[in-house]
Amino acid sequence: MTQGNPPEDAISALTFSPRNPTRLLVSSWDKYVHLYDTNAGLNGSKLTAFPHAAPVLDCCFGETDGVLFSGGLDWLVKLFDPETGKETTLGTHDGGVKSICYNTEIKALISGSWDHTVRLFDPRSPRQTSKHPQPHKIFSTSTINHKLVVAMASRSVYLYDVRNMAEPWQRRESSLKFMTRTVRCMPNGQGYASSSIEGRVAVEFFDASDESQKRKYAFKCHRQVEGGVDVVYPVNALAFHPVYGTFASGGGDGIVSLWDGMAKRRLRQYQKYPASIAALSFSNNGKYLAVGSSSGFEDGSEEGTCPPESVKILVRELGEGEGKGKGQ
């Protein structure tokens, strides 16, 4: 199902509500965050949109569906109430806000920026509660339980316990040889997957014991042979299935694949989309997969401009057992 009224420029992120399988939040280079009800009528409906002064790079839901967060190239971290239309600026970074995530354990919004800092905000009394300098630009963050993964430039990955942000509890180097594009925590809280601009995905585990670290691995994906040449695409998006723990990857090749990370195998590959895959999200019940697709640099446009007709949000209803891993 194609979602009606898509953004007018490239999609930067999309996420289903952790509580409602038909509420979808989408951020875009069109300087807006868009909220959809994917179940209203045939193509769903746009409920509201709220603006930034510059392209929006990430978005997420807070404690309820009435609390929406976003961050972008205006350096701002914003909170929006879709019921009242009230918007609040939680704080300002000194550079683009690349990644945000909400931690339910400590009820805090976490933002990561190109200004080399991670910051925590308390949405209940809108203010910054702490600021944590990092060695590099931040590309992606993900949180589960009390854990926070911060993926940075120079293949640096820091793991934090959100209850004590003074020091990372582990400093790691990415298993991937090239720049990290995105990182996502496993729903069971045991580890995370990360992807790179060079057609690879790594599966890693939090437990630092040798036994656990032996289980980590990386694999090649999103590569196509075109005219006898192996063309490698960035893996822009990862999303874990909330029930089965399998995960989807989306690449610059317009392909979405489903993987069983534990069995180290691909479960299926969906039909090719007409443009690069920018973002992926499973609904909280695992029934729907939202796919954000839009053209950009890797499609050969010199300025990286995105033709509006290439911007699409597709919501796929998964069949019975689709997404199940081996032996589940």
C-alpha positions as CSV (number, residue, x, y, z in Angstrom):
1,M,0.0,0.0,0.0
2,T,1.4,3.4,-1.0
3,Q,0.9,6.1,1.6
4,G,-0.9,9.2,0.2
5,N,0.6,12.7,0.6
6,P,4.2,11.8,0.9
7,P,6.9,14.5,1.7
8,E,8.1,16.7,-1.1
9,D,11.8,16.0,-0.6
10,A,14.0,13.1,0.4
11,I,12.9,11.0,3.4
12,S,15.5,11.0,6.2
13,A,13.8,8.7,8.7
14,L,10.5,7.0,9.5
15,T,9.2,5.2,12.5
16,F,6.0,3.5,13.6
17,S,4.7,4.3,17.1
18,P,5.8,1.8,19.8
19,R,2.2,1.6,20.8
20,N,0.0,2.0,17.7
21,P,0.6,-0.1,14.6
22,T,-1.0,2.5,12.3
23,R,0.8,5.7,13.5
24,L,3.8,6.5,11.3
25,L,6.1,9.5,11.8
26,V,8.3,10.6,8.9
27,S,11.0,13.3,8.7
28,S,12.2,14.8,5.5
29,W,14.5,17.2,3.7
30,D,11.3,19.2,2.9
31,K,11.8,20.7,6.4
32,Y,8.8,19.0,7.9
33,V,7.9,16.1,10.2
34,H,4.8,14.3,8.9
35,L,2.4,12.2,11.0
36,Y,0.3,9.6,9.2
37,D,-2.5,7.2,10.1
38,T,-1.7,4.3,7.8
39,N,-5.0,2.7,8.3
40,A,-7.4,5.5,7.3
41,G,-8.9,4.6,4.0
42,L,-7.1,2.9,1.2
43,N,-3.9,5.0,1.2
44,G,-4.0,6.2,4.8
45,S,-4.1,9.9,5.7
46,K,-1.8,12.6,6.8
47,L,-2.9,13.7,10.3
48,T,-0.5,16.7,10.6
49,A,2.9,18.1,9.8
50,F,5.1,20.4,11.7
51,P,8.0,22.5,10.5
52,H,11.7,23.0,11.2
53,A,13.7,25.9,9.7
54,A,15.9,23.5,7.8
55,P,15.9,19.8,6.6
56,V,14.8,17.4,9.4
57,L,17.2,14.4,9.8
58,D,15.5,12.3,12.4
59,C,12.3,11.8,14.4
60,C,10.8,9.5,17.0
61,F,7.8,9.1,19.4
62,G,8.0,9.8,23.1
63,E,6.2,8.3,26.1
64,T,2.9,8.6,24.3
65,D,1.6,9.2,20.8
66,G,1.0,12.8,21.9
67,V,4.7,13.4,22.2
68,L,6.8,13.6,19.0
69,F,10.5,14.5,18.7
70,S,12.6,15.7,15.9
71,G,16.1,17.1,15.1
72,G,17.7,18.5,12.0
73,L,20.0,20.9,10.2
74,D,18.6,23.9,12.1
75,W,20.6,22.4,15.0
76,L,17.4,22.2,17.1
77,V,15.8,19.4,19.1
78,K,12.1,19.9,19.1
79,L,9.0,18.4,20.8
80,F,5.6,18.6,19.2
81,D,2.1,17.8,20.5
82,P,0.0,16.7,17.5
83,E,-3.3,17.1,19.5
84,T,-2.7,20.8,20.4
85,G,-0.2,21.8,17.7
86,K,2.1,23.1,20.4
87,E,5.8,22.9,19.7
88,T,8.6,23.3,22.1
89,T,12.4,23.6,21.5
90,L,14.0,21.2,23.9
91,G,17.5,22.5,23.1
92,T,20.1,23.5,20.6
93,H,23.2,21.8,19.3
94,D,26.2,23.5,17.7
95,G,25.7,21.5,14.4
96,G,23.2,19.4,12.6
97,V,21.2,16.9,14.8
98,K,21.8,13.7,13.0
99,S,20.1,11.1,15.2
100,I,17.6,11.0,18.1
101,C,16.1,8.2,20.2
102,Y,13.8,8.0,23.2
103,N,14.7,5.8,26.2
104,T,11.7,4.6,28.1
105,E,13.7,3.4,31.2
106,I,14.9,6.9,32.1
107,K,12.2,8.7,30.2
108,A,14.7,10.9,28.3
109,L,15.2,12.0,24.7
110,I,18.8,11.4,23.5
111,S,20.2,13.3,20.6
112,G,23.5,12.9,18.7
113,S,24.9,15.6,16.5
114,W,27.7,16.5,14.1
115,D,28.9,18.8,16.9
116,H,30.5,15.7,18.5
117,T,28.1,15.6,21.4
118,V,25.3,13.4,22.8
119,R,22.8,15.3,24.8
120,L,19.9,14.1,27.1
121,F,16.7,16.0,27.5
122,D,13.8,15.7,30.0
123,P,10.6,16.3,27.9
124,R,8.5,16.6,31.1
125,S,10.3,19.9,32.1
126,P,11.6,20.8,28.7
127,R,15.3,21.2,29.3
128,Q,18.7,19.7,28.6
129,T,19.8,17.5,31.5
130,S,23.3,16.5,30.4
131,K,25.8,16.9,27.6
132,H,28.5,14.3,26.7
133,P,31.4,15.2,24.3
134,Q,32.3,12.4,21.8
135,P,35.5,12.1,19.8
136,H,33.8,12.2,16.4
137,K,30.7,13.3,14.4
138,I,27.7,11.2,15.4
139,F,26.0,9.3,12.5
140,S,23.5,7.1,14.3
141,T,22.2,6.2,17.8
142,S,20.0,3.4,19.1
143,T,18.8,2.6,22.6
144,I,17.2,-0.4,24.4
145,N,16.7,-1.0,28.1
146,H,19.5,0.8,29.8
147,K,21.9,0.6,26.8
148,L,22.8,3.3,24.2
149,V,24.8,2.7,21.1
150,V,26.5,5.7,19.6
151,A,28.0,5.2,16.1
152,M,30.4,7.8,14.9
153,A,32.8,8.8,12.2
154,S,36.2,7.0,12.0
155,R,34.4,3.7,12.6
156,S,34.1,4.5,16.3
157,V,31.3,2.9,18.3
158,Y,30.7,3.8,22.0
159,L,28.3,1.8,24.3
160,Y,26.8,3.6,27.3
161,D,24.7,2.7,30.3
162,V,22.1,5.6,30.2
163,R,22.0,5.6,34.0
164,N,25.7,6.6,34.1
165,M,26.7,8.7,31.0
166,A,30.0,9.9,32.5
167,E,32.0,7.3,30.6
168,P,31.1,4.7,28.0
169,W,31.2,1.2,29.4
170,Q,32.7,0.0,26.1
171,R,34.6,1.7,23.3
172,R,34.6,-0.3,20.1
173,E,35.8,-0.1,16.6
174,S,33.2,-1.0,14.0
175,S,33.5,-4.4,12.4
176,L,32.8,-2.7,9.1
177,K,35.7,-1.2,7.1
178,F,33.8,1.8,5.9
179,M,31.7,4.6,7.3
180,T,28.8,3.5,9.4
181,R,25.4,4.5,8.0
182,T,23.0,3.3,10.7
183,V,22.9,1.3,13.9
184,R,19.9,-0.5,15.5
185,C,19.5,-2.5,18.8
186,M,18.1,-6.0,18.9
187,P,14.6,-6.1,20.5
188,N,16.0,-8.7,23.0
189,G,18.6,-6.2,24.2
190,Q,21.5,-8.6,23.5
191,G,23.3,-6.6,20.8
192,Y,22.9,-4.5,17.7
193,A,23.3,-4.5,13.9
194,S,25.1,-1.8,12.0
195,S,25.4,-1.0,8.3
196,S,28.0,0.8,6.2
197,I,28.1,2.8,3.0
198,E,30.0,-0.1,1.4
199,G,27.2,-2.8,1.2
200,R,27.8,-4.6,4.5
201,V,26.0,-5.3,7.7
202,A,27.6,-6.3,11.0
203,V,25.8,-8.2,13.9
204,E,27.4,-7.6,17.3
205,F,26.7,-8.4,20.9
206,F,27.0,-6.3,24.0
207,D,28.5,-9.0,26.3
208,A,32.3,-8.4,26.2
209,S,33.2,-12.0,27.0
210,D,35.4,-13.8,24.4
211,E,32.7,-16.4,24.0
212,S,30.1,-13.8,23.1
213,Q,32.4,-11.8,20.9
214,K,33.2,-14.9,18.9
215,R,29.6,-14.8,17.7
216,K,29.9,-11.4,16.0
217,Y,30.1,-11.4,12.2
218,A,29.7,-9.2,9.1
219,F,28.3,-10.0,5.7
220,K,28.1,-8.4,2.2
221,C,24.7,-7.3,0.8
222,H,23.1,-4.8,-1.5
223,R,25.5,-5.5,-4.4
224,Q,24.4,-5.9,-8.0
225,V,26.4,-7.0,-11.0
226,E,25.7,-4.3,-13.7
227,G,27.4,-4.7,-17.1
228,G,29.8,-7.2,-15.7
229,V,30.9,-4.8,-12.8
230,D,30.1,-5.5,-9.2
231,V,28.3,-2.3,-8.0
232,V,28.2,-1.8,-4.3
233,Y,25.5,0.3,-2.6
234,P,25.2,1.9,0.8
235,V,23.0,0.1,3.3
236,N,20.9,3.1,4.5
237,A,18.4,1.5,6.8
238,L,17.9,-1.4,9.3
239,A,14.9,-2.4,11.3
240,F,14.3,-5.3,13.6
241,H,11.1,-7.3,13.7
242,P,9.7,-6.7,17.2
243,V,8.3,-10.3,17.6
244,Y,10.8,-12.5,15.8
245,G,14.0,-10.5,16.1
246,T,14.8,-10.9,12.4
247,F,15.8,-7.7,10.6
248,A,15.2,-5.9,7.4
249,S,17.9,-4.0,5.5
250,G,17.4,-1.3,2.8
251,G,20.0,-0.2,0.3
252,G,20.8,2.4,-2.3
253,D,19.9,-0.3,-4.9
254,G,16.2,0.0,-4.1
255,I,16.1,-3.4,-2.5
256,V,14.7,-4.5,0.9
257,S,15.9,-7.8,2.3
258,L,14.9,-9.7,5.3
259,W,17.6,-11.5,7.4
260,D,17.7,-14.1,10.2
261,G,20.7,-12.7,12.1
262,M,21.1,-15.8,14.3
263,A,21.0,-18.3,11.5
264,K,23.1,-16.0,9.3
265,R,20.8,-16.3,6.3
266,R,18.6,-14.2,4.1
267,L,15.0,-15.1,4.4
268,R,13.7,-13.1,1.5
269,Q,14.3,-10.3,-0.9
270,Y,11.4,-8.0,-1.9
271,Q,10.8,-6.6,-5.4
272,K,13.1,-3.7,-6.3
273,Y,11.7,-0.2,-5.5
274,P,12.2,2.5,-8.1
275,A,14.5,4.6,-5.9
276,S,17.0,4.2,-3.1
277,I,15.6,2.9,0.3
278,A,16.0,5.7,2.9
279,A,14.3,4.3,5.9
280,L,12.5,1.2,7.3
281,S,10.3,0.5,10.4
282,F,8.3,-2.4,11.6
283,S,5.0,-1.8,13.4
284,N,4.9,-2.7,17.1
285,N,2.9,-5.9,16.4
286,G,5.2,-6.9,13.6
287,K,2.3,-6.9,11.0
288,Y,3.5,-4.0,8.9
289,L,6.8,-2.9,7.4
290,A,7.0,0.8,6.4
291,V,9.5,1.6,3.6
292,G,10.6,5.1,2.8
293,S,12.1,5.4,-0.7
294,S,13.6,8.5,-2.4
295,S,16.2,9.4,-5.0
296,G,19.4,11.3,-4.1
297,F,23.1,11.4,-4.6
298,E,23.5,7.7,-5.4
299,D,21.1,7.9,-8.3
300,G,23.5,10.1,-10.2
301,S,21.9,13.5,-9.6
302,E,24.8,16.0,-9.5
303,E,23.4,18.3,-6.8
304,G,21.9,15.4,-4.9
305,T,18.5,16.9,-5.6
306,C,15.5,14.6,-5.1
307,P,12.7,14.5,-7.7
308,P,9.5,14.8,-5.7
309,E,7.9,11.9,-7.7
310,S,10.6,9.5,-6.4
311,V,9.5,10.1,-2.8
312,K,7.3,7.2,-1.7
313,I,6.1,5.7,1.6
314,L,5.0,2.1,1.2
315,V,3.4,0.1,3.9
316,R,3.7,-3.6,3.4
317,E,1.4,-6.0,5.3
318,L,3.4,-9.1,6.2
319,G,1.8,-12.5,5.5
320,E,1.4,-15.2,8.1
321,G,4.8,-16.2,9.4
322,E,6.6,-13.7,7.1
323,G,9.5,-12.4,9.1
324,K,9.9,-15.6,11.1
325,G,13.4,-16.9,11.5
326,K,14.7,-20.4,11.0
327,G,13.3,-22.8,13.7
328,Q,10.9,-20.2,15.2
